[in-house]
């Protein structure tokens, strides 16, 4: 089994975009576009919430 098949395929839990190809196992994350949209919606729903910078994976 090669290194890529050792890790799961990661897909966005919101839009199903493949974030990282891997083996047959699947894990979920969030893509940059969906994360930005979620933060905008959160800002509208909770205008007084404290904002923190999000780490962006390269």
Protein Blocks (a to p, Z undefined) as FASTA:
>chain_A
ZZklmpccdddfklopafbdcdfbdcddddfklmmmmmmmmmmmmmmbccddddddZZ
